[in-house]
Amino acid sequence: MARHRDSGRLGGHSVVAVDEETPARGWQHDTAVAQDHRGHRLGLLLKTEMNLWLRDAEPALEVVSTFNAESNDHMIGVNEQLGYRIAGRELEFQRSL
């Protein structure tokens, strides 16, 4: 998590899950930045720090899978900067009830 120093309010977070049954694979669940903190590379910094932390905290980890909406150009760019590559595409439908 990243917190604003002056206010203590949450500025962003990044979550990766690693299952003890499959410790070589991690799943990026979420990286989010609060609206008022966007545009300052916080998403990139959060994901970078998460990867550095995982290197020490999960030594068996080899791969982290992540996903993004194709419309999320910013986070796709972040993932590309960090060396992630496209492994597949998925189409999902949604309907309000």
GIKA-V628467 format. One record per pair of residues at least 6 apart in sequence whose ideal C-beta (glycine too) atoms are under 7 Angstrom apart, sorted by the first residue. I is the first residue (numbers start at 0). J is the second residue. If there is no record, write none. Layout:
i->I j->J
i->I j->J
//
This chain:
i->0 j->9
i->0 j->12
i->1 j->10
i->1 j->11
i->1 j->41
i->1 j->45
i->2 j->8
i->2 j->9
i->2 j->10
i->3 j->10
i->9 j->33
i->10 j->32
i->10 j->33
i->10 j->36
i->10 j->41
i->11 j->31
i->11 j->32
i->11 j->33
i->11 j->36
i->11 j->41
i->11 j->42
i->11 j->45
i->12 j->31
i->12 j->45
i->13 j->30
i->13 j->45
i->13 j->46
i->13 j->49
i->14 j->28
i->14 j->29
i->15 j->25
i->15 j->26
i->15 j->27
i->15 j->28
i->15 j->49
i->15 j->53
i->15 j->63
i->16 j->25
i->16 j->26
i->16 j->28
i->17 j->25
i->17 j->57
i->17 j->60
i->22 j->57
i->22 j->59
i->22 j->60
i->23 j->59
i->23 j->60
i->23 j->61
i->23 j->62
i->24 j->62
i->24 j->64
i->25 j->53
i->25 j->57
i->25 j->60
i->25 j->62
i->25 j->63
i->26 j->64
i->27 j->63
i->27 j->64
i->27 j->65
i->30 j->42
i->30 j->45
i->30 j->46
i->30 j->74
i->32 j->41
i->32 j->42
i->42 j->74
i->42 j->77
i->43 j->77
i->43 j->80
i->46 j->77
i->46 j->81
i->47 j->81
i->50 j->81
i->53 j->60
i->65 j->78
i->65 j->83
i->67 j->74
i->67 j->75
i->67 j->78
//
